Amino acid sequence: MGNEYAVGWGTLALINAGLAQGKNRSGLMWFLASLLLGPVATLALVIFEKLPEEGGIHDD
């Protein structure tokens, strides 16, 4: 039963990394955070708003 739990936790971390990148956040940082926090990290990512793009064209 322990292997299935580890596979699910790792899959959640990968999903969170993709979700984080979609919100212009560090996928690696959120992957590592997800390994420690699991579903709590997922909740945080869902609640946080998308960050603005860096290096884009500004309307100054």
Backbone hydrogen bonds in HBPLUS format (Angstrom, degrees):
<---DONOR---> <-ACCEPTOR-->    atom                        ^
c    i                          cat <-CA-CA->   ^        H-A-AA   ^      H-
h    n   atom  resd res      DA  || num        DHA   H-A  angle D-A-AA Bond
n    s   type  num  typ     dist DA aas  dist angle  dist       angle   num
A0005-TYR N   A0001-MET O   3.34 MM   4  6.61 155.4  2.41 146.8 153.5     1
A0006-ALA N   A0002-GLY O   3.06 MM   4  6.32 156.8  2.12 147.9 153.5     2
A0007-VAL N   A0003-ASN O   2.95 MM   4  6.17 158.9  1.99 151.2 157.0     3
A0008-GLY N   A0004-GLU O   2.97 MM   4  6.13 160.8  2.01 146.5 151.6     4
A0009-TRP N   A0005-TYR O   2.96 MM   4  6.15 156.4  2.02 146.7 153.3     5
A0010-GLY N   A0006-ALA O   2.93 MM   4  6.08 160.6  1.97 148.0 153.1     6
A0011-THR N   A0007-VAL O   2.91 MM   4  6.07 154.1  1.97 146.0 153.5     7
A0012-LEU N   A0008-GLY O   2.97 MM   4  6.15 155.7  2.02 145.1 151.4     8
A0013-ALA N   A0009-TRP O   3.03 MM   4  6.32 149.9  2.13 142.2 150.4     9
A0014-LEU N   A0010-GLY O   3.03 MM   4  6.36 151.6  2.11 145.8 152.9    10
A0015-ILE N   A0011-THR O   2.95 MM   4  6.22 158.7  1.99 151.3 157.2    11
A0016-ASN N   A0012-LEU O   2.88 MM   4  6.08 157.6  1.93 148.8 155.1    12
A0017-ALA N   A0013-ALA O   3.00 MM   4  6.22 147.5  2.11 141.3 149.8    13
A0018-GLY N   A0014-LEU O   3.14 MM   4  6.46 158.1  2.19 148.4 153.0    14
A0019-LEU N   A0015-ILE O   2.91 MM   4  6.18 157.5  1.96 149.9 156.9    15
A0020-ALA N   A0016-ASN O   2.81 MM   4  5.96 155.9  1.87 148.1 154.5    16
A0021-GLN N   A0017-ALA O   3.03 MM   4  6.27 158.9  2.08 146.6 151.7    17
A0022-GLY N   A0018-GLY O   3.05 MM   4  6.26 147.9  2.16 143.0 151.7    18
A0023-LYS N   A0020-ALA O   2.97 MM   3  5.12 143.7  2.10 101.2 112.5    19
A0025-ARG N   A0020-ALA O   2.90 MM   5  5.01 152.8  1.97 138.6 140.7    20
A0024-ASN N   A0021-GLN O   3.10 MM   3  4.93 155.2  2.16 110.3 108.7    21
A0051-LEU N   A0023-LYS O   3.16 MM  28  5.99 173.9  2.16 137.1 135.2    22
A0030-TRP N   A0026-SER O   3.12 MM   4  6.27 163.0  2.15 147.0 151.7    23
A0031-PHE N   A0027-GLY O   2.83 MM   4  5.93 142.1  1.97 141.3 152.5    24
A0032-LEU N   A0028-LEU O   3.01 MM   4  6.25 165.7  2.03 153.7 155.8    25
A0033-ALA N   A0029-MET O   2.92 MM   4  6.14 156.7  1.97 144.3 151.7    26
A0034-SER N   A0030-TRP O   2.85 MM   4  5.84 147.2  1.95 136.3 145.1    27
A0035-LEU N   A0031-PHE O   3.06 MM   4  6.39 138.6  2.24 141.7 152.3    28
A0036-LEU N   A0033-ALA O   3.12 MM   3  5.28 129.8  2.38  97.0 109.9    29
A0037-LEU N   A0033-ALA O   2.76 MM   4  5.94 164.5  1.78 156.0 161.4    30
A0038-GLY N   A0034-SER O   2.74 MM   4  4.54 145.0  1.86 117.2 127.1    31
A0040-VAL N   A0037-LEU O   3.29 MM   3  5.48 153.3  2.37 132.7 125.9    32
A0041-ALA N   A0038-GLY O   3.01 MM   3  5.58 129.8  2.27 115.2 126.4    33
A0042-THR N   A0038-GLY O   3.36 MM   4  6.78 150.2  2.45 142.8 151.3    34
A0043-LEU N   A0039-PRO O   2.98 MM   4  6.25 159.8  2.02 148.6 152.8    35
A0044-ALA N   A0040-VAL O   3.02 MM   4  6.30 158.8  2.07 145.7 151.4    36
A0045-LEU N   A0041-ALA O   2.96 MM   4  6.21 159.9  2.00 149.9 154.8    37
A0046-VAL N   A0042-THR O   2.99 MM   4  6.23 154.5  2.05 150.6 157.6    38
A0047-ILE N   A0043-LEU O   3.01 MM   4  6.22 152.3  2.09 149.5 156.9    39
A0048-PHE N   A0044-ALA O   2.91 MM   4  6.07 161.7  1.94 155.6 160.1    40
